[in-house]
Amino acid sequence: MILIGLGSNLGERECQLEQALQRLEQAGDLNIIGVSNLYETKPVGDTDQPEFMNMAARVETLLAPLELLQRCLAVENKMGRVRTRRWGPRIIDIDLLEYNARRVYQPELTLPHPEIVNRGFVLIPLNDIAPELILENGKTVAEMAGQYLGGTQNDVRLWKKVSWDKLKKCFV
């Protein structure tokens, strides 16, 4: 199971996410097989910025993990992402979260993503497409997402239900 997380808090956030998905798939060697719903989330770290729109996607690819990361970064760059400050506002952010249970510890990539268990804005979208995924702490995504759903830590709100089949038909 290969999972990516996407976020945007500048411009037309929903459109930025859809465009990123389209660009990821159109580049070839990658097939999106499912997406989560869209969620509006409060920023983490640097909180003096607009709220984010977040989602997750499940993909199939023969690209190696570092090649997939490079694809994600290339899409970010083509869409105009500028890295000015850590946790700052961004047009698009694409994170490689999980890659077929592989463990990768390299300066440019750690898999699984080490912050999954600490981020409701990642767990809740992942719960839509991979609730059975067992995380590094031994709990499933569903178990971990449960602490954010309807709880006091809920800074994640459903924005819009999404169907990948319908969304994909809109791509030209």
Disulfide bonds with the S-S distance in Angstrom:
none
